[in-house]
């Protein structure tokens, strides 16, 4: 994989890089809705248009908190 920054899928500029954000993540378990606050959630974010995309690391972090 080539080094960052990558091209943003939305604005097509080369400013798509790893970032961390804090989020409240909704989750449904046993028919009940829950919400988890996650700090340092890894994502890819465009520095120009602010488009955000989840990665495999994002999913791994969410699953680690849910468990």
N, C-alpha and C positions, 0 to 999 in steps of 0.2 A: 504494500500500500504506500502511496506517495505521502510525503510529509505534509503536515498542516501548514497553512490553511487550505482547505478544499473549496471547490465551487459550491456555493449555496444553491440548493434545489429551487428556491423561490426567486431570488434576485439574480442568480447566476454570477455573482461576484465572488472572487477568491477571498472570502473572509469567514468561512465556516470552520470553527475550531472547537476543541473540547472546552467545557465550562462546567461549573457546579452551581446548583440552585437549591433553594429550600422550597418544598412543596407539601401540600396536604393532599394525600393520595387516597381516593375512595377505593374501598374494597368490600366485596360482598362475600360473607361466609355463613353457611347454614341458614340462608334466607334472611340474614340480618345485614344491614349496611353499617360499615365501619369507616373510620377515617384515620389515617396515620400521618403524622407530621414527620417528614424526612429531611434532615439537613444534609448538605453535601451530596445531592443527587447528581450523578454524572450525566451530562447530555452533550449534544453538539449544538452550538449556537452561532448564528450569523452576527458578526459585529456591526453590520450595516442595517439590515432590515429586521433584526431581532428574531428571525425564524428559529424555532427550536425543534430538535429531533431527538427521539430516544435511541439509545444504543443497547447492545446486549448487556453492557455494564449497568445501564439504568434498570433493566428488568431484574438483574441479579441483586441489585441493592434493594429494590422494592420487595422481592421475595424474601430476602434476609430479614427485613423488618417485620414482615407479616408472620414469619415462622417464629 
